[in-house]
Amino acid sequence: MKKVSPFLMFQGNAEEAMNYYVSVIEDSEITSITRYGSNQPGTEGSVMHATFSLKGQTFMCIDSNVKHDFNFTPSFSIYLTCESEAEIEKLYAALIEGGGAMMPLGNYGFSRKFGWIADKFGVSWQLDLPNEA
């Protein structure tokens, strides 16, 4: 085995999601995009396969060319360990825009500040500002 990578399947907005994520999370970038062309099974110009990096963690994604009755589930989430109050507040505000909270940003006892949200694309995020050591 060479490596393990999270894989996100979008239904037409993979590129929008990647652009949004790399704009919100510092030290992140889109590393490759392959698009469907004419005479291929997906919508021309949509993402056939792409990779992006969030703080060094590589993700893969696609725009599914098949419509599904399912989407992302909160049972899988992207977990962000933040370093400051300002950082967690900024990320929470950006990622919740157009989405919703499962656990609003607050102190739940196991960390100084924690929030669990689904973003506007349906992807689940846990944001943590750990207790001071």
CYANA upper distance limits for C-alpha pairs under 8 A (distance plus 0.5 A):
  5 SER  CA     58 THR  CA      6.74
  5 SER  CA     59 PHE  CA      6.19
  5 SER  CA     60 MET  CA      7.33
  6 PRO  CA     58 THR  CA      7.90
  6 PRO  CA     59 PHE  CA      5.62
  6 PRO  CA     60 MET  CA      6.80
  7 PHE  CA     59 PHE  CA      6.41
  7 PHE  CA     60 MET  CA      5.17
  7 PHE  CA     61 CYS  CA      5.89
  8 LEU  CA     59 PHE  CA      8.01
  8 LEU  CA     60 MET  CA      6.76
  8 LEU  CA     61 CYS  CA      5.07
  8 LEU  CA     62 ILE  CA      7.19
  9 MET  CA     14 ALA  CA      8.12
  9 MET  CA     61 CYS  CA      6.09
  9 MET  CA     62 ILE  CA      5.67
  9 MET  CA     63 ASP  CA      6.54
  9 MET  CA     64 SER  CA      6.70
 10 PHE  CA     14 ALA  CA      5.83
 10 PHE  CA     61 CYS  CA      7.71
 10 PHE  CA     62 ILE  CA      6.48
 10 PHE  CA     63 ASP  CA      5.27
 10 PHE  CA     64 SER  CA      6.55
 10 PHE  CA     71 ASN  CA      8.40
 11 GLN  CA     63 ASP  CA      5.55
 11 GLN  CA     64 SER  CA      5.81
 11 GLN  CA     65 ASN  CA      8.01
 11 GLN  CA     67 LYS  CA      7.45
 12 GLY  CA     46 SER  CA      7.30
 12 GLY  CA     47 VAL  CA      8.40
 12 GLY  CA     63 ASP  CA      5.57
 12 GLY  CA     64 SER  CA      7.56
 13 ASN  CA     17 ALA  CA      6.68
 13 ASN  CA     63 ASP  CA      7.24
 13 ASN  CA    121 PHE  CA      8.38
 14 ALA  CA     18 MET  CA      6.66
 14 ALA  CA     47 VAL  CA      7.07
 14 ALA  CA     61 CYS  CA      7.19
 14 ALA  CA     62 ILE  CA      6.63
 14 ALA  CA     63 ASP  CA      6.17
 15 GLU  CA     19 ASN  CA      6.60
 15 GLU  CA     46 SER  CA      8.40
 15 GLU  CA     47 VAL  CA      7.28
 16 GLU  CA     20 TYR  CA      6.63
 17 ALA  CA     21 TYR  CA      6.61
 17 ALA  CA    121 PHE  CA      7.40
 18 MET  CA     22 VAL  CA      6.67
 18 MET  CA     30 ILE  CA      7.41
 18 MET  CA     52 PHE  CA      7.47
 19 ASN  CA     23 SER  CA      6.67
 19 ASN  CA     30 ILE  CA      8.01
 20 TYR  CA     24 VAL  CA      6.80
 21 TYR  CA     25 ILE  CA      6.57
 21 TYR  CA     28 SER  CA      8.48
 21 TYR  CA     54 LEU  CA      8.19
 22 VAL  CA     26 GLU  CA      7.47
 22 VAL  CA     27 ASP  CA      8.31
 22 VAL  CA     28 SER  CA      5.47
 22 VAL  CA     29 GLU  CA      5.98
 22 VAL  CA     30 ILE  CA      7.69
 22 VAL  CA     53 SER  CA      8.29
 22 VAL  CA     54 LEU  CA      7.22
 23 SER  CA     28 SER  CA      8.23
 24 VAL  CA     91 LEU  CA      7.35
 24 VAL  CA     94 ALA  CA      7.35
 24 VAL  CA     95 LEU  CA      8.37
 25 ILE  CA     54 LEU  CA      7.14
 25 ILE  CA     55 LYS  CA      7.84
 25 ILE  CA     91 LEU  CA      8.05
 26 GLU  CA     54 LEU  CA      8.19
 26 GLU  CA     55 LYS  CA      7.34
 27 ASP  CA     54 LEU  CA      7.29
 27 ASP  CA     55 LYS  CA      5.74
 27 ASP  CA     56 GLY  CA      8.08
 28 SER  CA     52 PHE  CA      8.00
 28 SER  CA     53 SER  CA      5.75
 28 SER  CA     54 LEU  CA      4.95
 28 SER  CA     55 LYS  CA      5.86
 28 SER  CA     56 GLY  CA      7.60
 29 GLU  CA     52 PHE  CA      6.14
 29 GLU  CA     53 SER  CA      5.80
 29 GLU  CA     54 LEU  CA      7.29
 30 ILE  CA     50 ALA  CA      8.34
 30 ILE  CA     51 THR  CA      6.69
 30 ILE  CA     52 PHE  CA      4.58
 30 ILE  CA     53 SER  CA      6.78
 31 THR  CA     50 ALA  CA      8.03
 31 THR  CA     51 THR  CA      5.96
 31 THR  CA     52 PHE  CA      5.56
 31 THR  CA     53 SER  CA      7.49
 32 SER  CA     50 ALA  CA      5.73
 32 SER  CA     51 THR  CA      5.71
 32 SER  CA     52 PHE  CA      7.44
 33 ILE  CA     47 VAL  CA      7.19
 33 ILE  CA     48 MET  CA      8.16
 33 ILE  CA     49 HIS  CA      6.51
 33 ILE  CA     50 ALA  CA      4.77
 33 ILE  CA     51 THR  CA      7.19
 34 THR  CA     47 VAL  CA      6.56
 34 THR  CA     48 MET  CA      6.00
 34 THR  CA     49 HIS  CA      5.75
 34 THR  CA     50 ALA  CA      6.59
 35 ARG  CA     44 GLU  CA      7.74
 35 ARG  CA     45 GLY  CA      5.69
 35 ARG  CA     46 SER  CA      5.87
 35 ARG  CA     47 VAL  CA      5.10
 35 ARG  CA     48 MET  CA      5.39
 35 ARG  CA     49 HIS  CA      7.44
 36 TYR  CA     40 GLN  CA      6.62
 36 TYR  CA     41 PRO  CA      8.06
 36 TYR  CA     42 GLY  CA      6.20
 36 TYR  CA     43 THR  CA      6.84
 36 TYR  CA     44 GLU  CA      5.43
 36 TYR  CA     45 GLY  CA      5.74
 36 TYR  CA     46 SER  CA      6.14
 36 TYR  CA     47 VAL  CA      6.82
 36 TYR  CA     48 MET  CA      5.89
 37 GLY  CA     42 GLY  CA      8.34
 37 GLY  CA     43 THR  CA      8.20
 37 GLY  CA     44 GLU  CA      5.33
 37 GLY  CA     45 GLY  CA      6.63
 38 SER  CA     43 THR  CA      8.42
 38 SER  CA     44 GLU  CA      5.93
 40 GLN  CA     44 GLU  CA      7.93
 41 PRO  CA     65 ASN  CA      7.09
 42 GLY  CA     46 SER  CA      7.48
 42 GLY  CA     48 MET  CA      7.79
 42 GLY  CA     64 SER  CA      7.98
 42 GLY  CA     65 ASN  CA      5.14
 43 THR  CA     65 ASN  CA      7.43
 46 SER  CA     63 ASP  CA      6.91
 47 VAL  CA     61 CYS  CA      8.45
 47 VAL  CA     62 ILE  CA      5.88
 47 VAL  CA     63 ASP  CA      5.66
 48 MET  CA     62 ILE  CA      5.93
 48 MET  CA     63 ASP  CA      6.71
 48 MET  CA     64 SER  CA      8.27
 49 HIS  CA     60 MET  CA      7.69
 49 HIS  CA     61 CYS  CA      6.40
 49 HIS  CA     62 ILE  CA      5.34
 49 HIS  CA     63 ASP  CA      8.13
 50 ALA  CA     60 MET  CA      6.12
 50 ALA  CA     61 CYS  CA      5.82
 50 ALA  CA     62 ILE  CA      6.81
 51 THR  CA     58 THR  CA      7.30
 51 THR  CA     59 PHE  CA      6.09
 51 THR  CA     60 MET  CA      4.91
 51 THR  CA     61 CYS  CA      6.84
 52 PHE  CA     58 THR  CA      6.25
 52 PHE  CA     59 PHE  CA      5.89
 52 PHE  CA     60 MET  CA      6.99
 53 SER  CA     57 GLN  CA      5.74
 53 SER  CA     58 THR  CA      4.89
 53 SER  CA     59 PHE  CA      6.55
 54 LEU  CA     58 THR  CA      7.10
 54 LEU  CA     59 PHE  CA      8.28
 71 ASN  CA    122 GLY  CA      7.61
 72 PHE  CA     76 PHE  CA      8.41
 72 PHE  CA    122 GLY  CA      6.15
 72 PHE  CA    123 VAL  CA      6.29
 72 PHE  CA    124 SER  CA      8.07
 73 THR  CA    122 GLY  CA      8.05
 73 THR  CA    123 VAL  CA      7.79
 73 THR  CA    124 SER  CA      7.55
 74 PRO  CA    118 ALA  CA      7.81
 74 PRO  CA    123 VAL  CA      7.91
 74 PRO  CA    124 SER  CA      5.68
 76 PHE  CA    124 SER  CA      7.29
 77 SER  CA    123 VAL  CA      7.49
 77 SER  CA    124 SER  CA      5.05
 77 SER  CA    125 TRP  CA      5.53
 77 SER  CA    126 GLN  CA      7.00
 78 ILE  CA    123 VAL  CA      8.49
 78 ILE  CA    124 SER  CA      6.82
 78 ILE  CA    125 TRP  CA      5.21
 78 ILE  CA    126 GLN  CA      6.63
 79 TYR  CA    125 TRP  CA      6.33
 79 TYR  CA    126 GLN  CA      5.16
 79 TYR  CA    127 LEU  CA      6.53
 79 TYR  CA    128 ASP  CA      8.12
 80 LEU  CA    125 TRP  CA      7.92
 80 LEU  CA    126 GLN  CA      6.61
 80 LEU  CA    127 LEU  CA      5.38
 80 LEU  CA    128 ASP  CA      6.65
 81 THR  CA    127 LEU  CA      6.67
 81 THR  CA    128 ASP  CA      5.44
 81 THR  CA    129 LEU  CA      6.59
 81 THR  CA    130 PRO  CA      7.83
 82 CYS  CA     87 GLU  CA      6.82
 82 CYS  CA     88 ILE  CA      6.28
 82 CYS  CA    127 LEU  CA      7.45
 82 CYS  CA    128 ASP  CA      6.31
 82 CYS  CA    129 LEU  CA      5.57
 82 CYS  CA    130 PRO  CA      8.11
 83 GLU  CA     87 GLU  CA      7.20
 83 GLU  CA     88 ILE  CA      8.17
 83 GLU  CA    129 LEU  CA      6.87
 84 SER  CA     88 ILE  CA      6.89
 84 SER  CA    129 LEU  CA      7.31
 85 GLU  CA     89 GLU  CA      6.63
 85 GLU  CA    129 LEU  CA      7.76
 86 ALA  CA     90 LYS  CA      6.58
 87 GLU  CA     91 LEU  CA      6.64
 88 ILE  CA     92 TYR  CA      6.41
 88 ILE  CA    127 LEU  CA      7.24
 88 ILE  CA    128 ASP  CA      7.80
 88 ILE  CA    129 LEU  CA      7.33
 89 GLU  CA     93 ALA  CA      6.61
 90 LYS  CA     94 ALA  CA      6.72
 91 LEU  CA     95 LEU  CA      6.43
 92 TYR  CA     96 ILE  CA      6.39
 92 TYR  CA    105 LEU  CA      8.09
 92 TYR  CA    115 GLY  CA      7.91
 92 TYR  CA    127 LEU  CA      7.78
 93 ALA  CA     97 GLU  CA      6.88
 95 LEU  CA     99 GLY  CA      7.93
 95 LEU  CA    117 ILE  CA      8.20
 95 LEU  CA    118 ALA  CA      8.33
 95 LEU  CA    119 ASP  CA      5.93
 95 LEU  CA    120 LYS  CA      8.21
 96 ILE  CA    100 GLY  CA      6.27
 96 ILE  CA    101 ALA  CA      7.53
 96 ILE  CA    117 ILE  CA      6.80
 96 ILE  CA    118 ALA  CA      7.23
 96 ILE  CA    119 ASP  CA      5.73
 96 ILE  CA    120 LYS  CA      7.67
 97 GLU  CA    119 ASP  CA      7.34
 97 GLU  CA    120 LYS  CA      7.19
 98 GLY  CA    119 ASP  CA      7.05
 98 GLY  CA    120 LYS  CA      5.16
 99 GLY  CA    117 ILE  CA      7.75
 99 GLY  CA    118 ALA  CA      5.94
 99 GLY  CA    119 ASP  CA      4.75
 99 GLY  CA    120 LYS  CA      4.80
 99 GLY  CA    121 PHE  CA      8.06
 99 GLY  CA    122 GLY  CA      7.76
100 GLY  CA    117 ILE  CA      6.19
100 GLY  CA    118 ALA  CA      5.95
100 GLY  CA    119 ASP  CA      7.10
100 GLY  CA    120 LYS  CA      8.41
101 ALA  CA    115 GLY  CA      8.11
101 ALA  CA    116 TRP  CA      6.62
101 ALA  CA    117 ILE  CA      4.83
101 ALA  CA    118 ALA  CA      6.92
102 MET  CA    115 GLY  CA      8.27
102 MET  CA    116 TRP  CA      5.91
102 MET  CA    117 ILE  CA      5.82
102 MET  CA    118 ALA  CA      7.89
103 MET  CA    114 PHE  CA      8.36
103 MET  CA    115 GLY  CA      5.79
103 MET  CA    116 TRP  CA      5.34
103 MET  CA    117 ILE  CA      7.20
104 PRO  CA    114 PHE  CA      8.19
104 PRO  CA    115 GLY  CA      5.67
104 PRO  CA    116 TRP  CA      7.06
104 PRO  CA    117 ILE  CA      8.03
105 LEU  CA    113 LYS  CA      6.91
105 LEU  CA    114 PHE  CA      5.78
105 LEU  CA    115 GLY  CA      4.63
105 LEU  CA    116 TRP  CA      7.89
106 GLY  CA    112 ARG  CA      8.21
106 GLY  CA    113 LYS  CA      5.52
106 GLY  CA    114 PHE  CA      5.98
106 GLY  CA    115 GLY  CA      7.02
107 ASN  CA    111 SER  CA      6.88
107 ASN  CA    112 ARG  CA      5.86
107 ASN  CA    113 LYS  CA      5.17
107 ASN  CA    114 PHE  CA      6.72
108 TYR  CA    112 ARG  CA      8.08
108 TYR  CA    113 LYS  CA      7.68
108 TYR  CA    114 PHE  CA      7.49
110 PHE  CA    130 PRO  CA      8.23
110 PHE  CA    131 ASN  CA      7.83
111 SER  CA    128 ASP  CA      7.40
111 SER  CA    129 LEU  CA      6.64
111 SER  CA    130 PRO  CA      5.08
111 SER  CA    131 ASN  CA      5.22
112 ARG  CA    128 ASP  CA      8.40
112 ARG  CA    129 LEU  CA      6.17
112 ARG  CA    130 PRO  CA      6.10
112 ARG  CA    131 ASN  CA      5.45
112 ARG  CA    132 GLU  CA      8.31
113 LYS  CA    128 ASP  CA      6.54
113 LYS  CA    129 LEU  CA      5.56
113 LYS  CA    130 PRO  CA      7.51
114 PHE  CA    126 GLN  CA      7.83
114 PHE  CA    127 LEU  CA      6.04
114 PHE  CA    128 ASP  CA      5.07
114 PHE  CA    129 LEU  CA      6.69
115 GLY  CA    126 GLN  CA      6.29
115 GLY  CA    127 LEU  CA      5.69
115 GLY  CA    128 ASP  CA      7.22
116 TRP  CA    124 SER  CA      7.73
116 TRP  CA    125 TRP  CA      6.18
116 TRP  CA    126 GLN  CA      4.89
116 TRP  CA    127 LEU  CA      6.80
117 ILE  CA    124 SER  CA      6.16
117 ILE  CA    125 TRP  CA      5.86
117 ILE  CA    126 GLN  CA      7.05
118 ALA  CA    122 GLY  CA      5.85
118 ALA  CA    123 VAL  CA      5.82
118 ALA  CA    124 SER  CA      4.75
118 ALA  CA    125 TRP  CA      6.66
119 ASP  CA    123 VAL  CA      5.99
119 ASP  CA    124 SER  CA      6.93
119 ASP  CA    125 TRP  CA      8.00
